Amino acid sequence: MQPKYSQEPEKLPDFDDYADNYETLVKDNIKASGFHPSYFDEHKIKTLAADLKKTPFAGEEIRFLNFGCGIGKSERFIQKYLPSAHTVSVDVSKESIERAIQRNIRVPNVTYQHFTDVTELKYDKKFDVIFAANVFHHIPSDLRLGILEHLRTLLSPNGYLYIFEHNPINPLTKAAFDTCEFDQGCKMIPAKDMISNIRKAGYQRLSKHYIVFFPKPLAAFIPYEKYLDWLPIGAQYYIKAR
């Protein structure tokens, strides 16, 4: 049975409409940071990989689900920082999936899947890592819990869920979000609300971390960001759960 929308569904963007110019829109939207969009894509995977080294998966083959892969901007970084990963990248936008395949034609160990309902995601083997980067604020709020519950059924007993989202407390993030064309109709999710939903979905051992504190002109301070992950002013946050 497919999840139902609320009586007045949120008017969220259709990413098929943005597949062709997604990167240009992102680049224009974050130009105040001084970074190319790929910096943020790499930062997330690099952060995840560093965290994962502290777990039993270090050095072992990893089954990795990229939930909401979009046009495939993370796959080459997954391969770079987690070379033993076998990745399944999925998205509700068929146009985005097609561009992800074209973009990553030389990236090994990745398969792609378009889906229209999360219950279509069924696999013989469970995943060690489920990764969702800036995906959940594009999901209608009344569907988030059901999606999190289904993703939990795909996670191995010792696996980890990593959800990255924009931090609404950060004023620069808020300004960029409010002017982003494909985020119109969306609302950023406070970390406490994301944590609440994750707990309701049955996950345990949650931890919260903040990332991206310095723009490019202050790049000399970036190595010290790892000591600030408790400070709730980072441009983004991530929740790790199992």
Secondary structure, 3 states (H helix, E strand, C coil): CCCCCCCCCCCCCCHHHCCCCHHHHHHHHCHHHCCCHHHHHHHHHHHHHHHHCCCCCCCCCEEEEEECCCCCCCHHHHHHHCCCEEEEEEECCHHHHHHHHHHCCCCCCEEEEECCCHHHCCCCCCEEEEEEECCHHHCCCCCHHHHHHHHHHHEEEEEEEEEEEECCCCHHHHHHHHCCHHHCCCCCCCHHHHHHHHHHCCCCCCEEEEECCCCHHHHHHHHHHHHCCCCCCCCEEEEEEC
